[in-house]
Amino acid sequence: MKIPTDKKIVCITGSVWTGSRRAPRHMLVKDGFVRPVWFTTAHRINDAKYQHISETEFHIAKADGKLLAYIEYGGNFVGIANEALEAALSASQVGSLIVGPQDLVAGVAAKISSAIIFTLKDASMDLSPHLEDTERRGQLHRLDVDALAPGAWGDVYQEMSRVLGLEGQLD
């Protein structure tokens, strides 16, 4: 897989979410990050765009090493193919944004050492065991979020921008 050195791969996961248009995932897309198209053998699990593939196509792609990361979900498979990430990176000036479950994000981080991972948690929540290796490799940024606090999502977005080195660059 070809990853340009001038582009960032950012993943967001965690246990605290919002549907607000000011959610960090929406703000990063506005800043120019492109989300890759996911594949599924059955149903969607997030708000990304999806391509439906058969289980046979999934197993062939897996055997051929064409999958970046995937998870089994409800007896089916969902994930991102290498080609989809490359297409997202080509379409973006800044990089690619992957928003998904912690085990899938951990799979991305394991394959792409330059990936920057954000996990959004309430302060009282423990880190997912799926993210322990990601934390050991220094890729993980835990952001504690009080989802009910005024301005909380703006603060999260500002911290992400700071970590990504984007403050003032995208205004």
C-alpha positions as CSV (number, residue, x, y, z in Angstrom):
1,M,0.0,0.0,0.0
2,K,1.3,3.4,-0.9
3,I,0.9,6.1,1.8
4,P,2.2,9.6,0.8
5,T,4.4,11.0,3.5
6,D,2.7,14.4,3.3
7,K,-0.7,13.0,4.2
8,K,-2.1,12.0,7.6
9,I,-4.1,8.9,8.4
10,V,-6.3,9.7,11.4
11,C,-8.6,7.3,13.2
12,I,-11.3,8.1,15.7
13,T,-12.8,5.5,18.0
14,G,-14.1,5.4,21.5
15,S,-17.2,5.2,23.6
16,V,-18.5,8.7,23.6
17,W,-20.2,10.1,20.4
18,T,-22.4,12.9,19.2
19,G,-24.5,13.3,16.0
20,S,-23.9,17.0,16.0
21,R,-22.6,18.7,12.9
22,R,-19.9,20.1,15.1
23,A,-18.6,16.6,15.9
24,P,-14.9,16.3,15.4
25,R,-15.4,13.7,12.6
26,H,-17.5,16.2,10.6
27,M,-15.1,19.1,11.3
28,L,-12.1,17.1,10.1
29,V,-14.0,16.2,6.9
30,K,-14.7,20.0,6.4
31,D,-11.0,20.5,6.9
32,G,-10.3,18.3,3.9
33,F,-9.9,14.8,5.3
34,V,-11.5,12.1,3.1
35,R,-13.2,9.1,4.6
36,P,-12.5,5.8,2.7
37,V,-15.4,3.7,1.4
38,W,-15.9,0.7,3.6
39,F,-16.9,-2.8,2.4
40,T,-19.6,-4.9,4.0
41,T,-20.9,-8.4,3.4
42,A,-24.2,-7.4,5.0
43,H,-25.1,-4.2,7.0
44,R,-23.6,-0.8,7.7
45,I,-22.2,-0.1,11.2
46,N,-21.4,3.6,10.9
47,D,-22.1,6.7,8.8
48,A,-19.4,6.0,6.2
49,K,-20.1,5.2,2.6
50,Y,-20.2,1.4,1.9
51,Q,-19.7,-1.0,-0.9
52,H,-21.5,-4.3,-0.6
53,I,-19.3,-7.4,-1.5
54,S,-20.1,-11.1,-1.2
55,E,-18.5,-13.3,1.4
56,T,-16.6,-15.0,-1.4
57,E,-15.1,-11.7,-2.6
58,F,-14.2,-10.9,1.1
59,H,-12.3,-14.2,1.5
60,I,-10.5,-13.8,-1.8
61,A,-9.5,-10.2,-0.9
62,K,-8.3,-11.4,2.5
63,A,-6.3,-14.2,1.0
64,D,-4.7,-11.7,-1.5
65,G,-3.7,-9.3,1.2
66,K,-6.0,-6.6,-0.1
67,L,-7.7,-5.7,3.2
68,L,-6.4,-2.9,5.4
69,A,-8.6,-3.9,8.4
70,Y,-11.9,-5.6,9.0
71,I,-14.0,-7.0,11.8
72,E,-16.7,-9.7,12.1
73,Y,-20.0,-8.0,13.0
74,G,-23.2,-9.9,13.5
75,G,-21.9,-12.9,11.6
76,N,-20.8,-10.7,8.6
77,F,-17.7,-8.7,7.8
78,V,-17.1,-5.0,7.5
79,G,-13.9,-3.1,6.9
80,I,-11.7,-1.1,4.6
81,A,-9.7,-2.3,1.7
82,N,-6.2,-1.1,1.0
83,E,-7.4,0.3,-2.4
84,A,-10.2,2.3,-0.6
85,L,-7.6,4.0,1.7
86,E,-5.4,4.8,-1.3
87,A,-8.3,6.3,-3.1
88,A,-9.2,8.5,-0.1
89,L,-5.6,9.6,0.2
90,S,-5.4,10.5,-3.5
91,A,-8.7,12.5,-3.2
92,S,-7.5,14.6,-0.2
93,Q,-4.9,17.3,0.2
94,V,-4.7,16.6,4.0
95,G,-5.2,12.9,4.6
96,S,-7.8,10.2,5.4
97,L,-10.1,9.9,8.3
98,I,-11.3,6.5,9.6
99,V,-14.1,6.4,12.1
100,G,-14.9,3.0,13.5
101,P,-14.9,0.4,16.2
102,Q,-11.9,0.1,18.5
103,D,-10.9,-3.4,17.2
104,L,-10.9,-2.2,13.5
105,V,-9.0,1.0,14.4
106,A,-6.4,-1.1,16.2
107,G,-6.0,-3.2,13.0
108,V,-5.4,0.0,11.0
109,A,-2.8,1.2,13.6
110,A,-1.0,-2.2,13.5
111,K,-0.5,-2.0,9.8
112,I,0.2,1.7,9.5
113,S,2.8,3.0,12.0
114,S,2.2,6.6,11.0
115,A,-1.6,6.4,11.8
116,I,-2.7,8.8,14.6
117,I,-5.4,7.3,16.8
118,F,-7.9,9.2,18.9
119,T,-10.1,7.5,21.4
120,L,-13.0,9.5,22.9
121,K,-13.9,8.4,26.4
122,D,-15.7,9.6,29.5
123,A,-13.0,10.2,32.2
124,S,-14.3,7.2,34.2
125,M,-14.0,4.7,31.3
126,D,-11.2,2.3,30.9
127,L,-9.1,2.0,27.7
128,S,-10.3,-0.8,25.4
129,P,-7.9,-3.9,25.5
130,H,-8.0,-3.6,21.7
131,L,-6.0,-0.3,21.9
132,E,-3.3,-1.4,24.3
133,D,-0.7,-2.2,21.6
134,T,-1.6,1.1,19.9
135,E,-0.9,2.9,23.2
136,R,2.4,1.1,23.6
137,R,3.5,2.2,20.1
138,G,2.7,5.8,20.9
139,Q,0.0,6.2,18.3
140,L,-2.9,6.6,20.7
141,H,-4.3,9.9,22.0
142,R,-7.0,9.5,24.7
143,L,-9.4,12.4,24.9
144,D,-11.7,12.4,27.9
145,V,-15.0,14.0,27.0
146,D,-17.8,15.2,29.2
147,A,-20.4,15.0,26.4
148,L,-22.9,17.1,28.3
149,A,-20.5,20.0,29.0
150,P,-21.0,23.1,26.9
151,G,-18.4,23.4,24.2
152,A,-17.0,19.9,24.8
153,W,-17.0,18.8,21.2
154,G,-15.3,22.0,20.1
155,D,-12.6,21.4,22.8
156,V,-12.1,17.9,21.4
157,Y,-11.8,19.1,17.9
158,Q,-9.3,21.8,19.0
159,E,-7.2,19.2,20.8
160,M,-7.2,17.0,17.7
161,S,-6.2,19.9,15.5
162,R,-3.3,20.6,18.0
163,V,-2.1,17.0,18.0
164,L,-2.3,16.8,14.2
165,G,-0.4,20.1,13.8
166,L,-3.3,21.7,11.9
167,E,-4.0,24.7,14.1
168,G,-4.1,27.8,11.9
169,Q,-3.3,25.8,8.8
170,L,-6.9,25.1,7.7
171,D,-8.7,28.3,8.6
